[in-house]
Amino acid sequence: MEHAGLQTRCPAAGVLWKRAILALCCTLVVIMAAGNALAQPREAFTPSIPEEAVRKWFATVKLPGFKQVSLYHEFHPVDGSLVARYEAPGKVVYVSYIDNVRKDPTYGFRRDAKTMAQVGGKMPPTSKEVAGVKWHGNDSTPSPVATLDLSQEVKILLVGYENVALDELYALAGGISFDILKRAHR
């Protein structure tokens, strides 16, 4: 095999050479995209609820039978969310706090809770009042979801990621207090 003046008797070397060139090209594309993102900084914004209050709220969210095993260290730059993972034996639930003000103005999709519950579903979402709060749920999505409009800008999303049905999500949602978020909302 000949490549750029090099000769080799090993066909695998040609494959490795092509993979190395492809990896280099992909790395350059990522570096150029990151440079473009840094060159155009996002305008300053004031979030609906300060980060300190959101983190304080997550510290109080207790799901019976579940343990919080992680909380993302920063808000997602595109969808404006901060996410925690809760685990129980054989079960996983994600709780997301979503602030539309934090969403990327170009790529972030502002949605209400009902629309969020509809995305990816084969059936329309249902609504259920839980502890005096109207939740929207859908179990025809890849994972069951329950969503809440805490305000026009702030949304709460529960995802039954592993072995948690919609009814169980509603039951878990009923035990979550939003007092910290409501007091801190601007």
Buried (B, 14 or more C-beta within 10 A) or exposed (E): EEEEEEEEEEEEEBEEBEEEEEEEEEEEEEEEEEEEEEEEEEEEEEBBBEBEBBEEBBEEBBBEEBEBEEBEEEBBBEBBBBBBBBBBEEBBBBBBBBBBBBBBEEEBEBBBBBBBBBEEBEEEBBEBEBEEBEBBBBBBBEBBBBBBBBBEBBBBBBBBBEEBEBBBBBBBBBEBEBEBBBEBBE
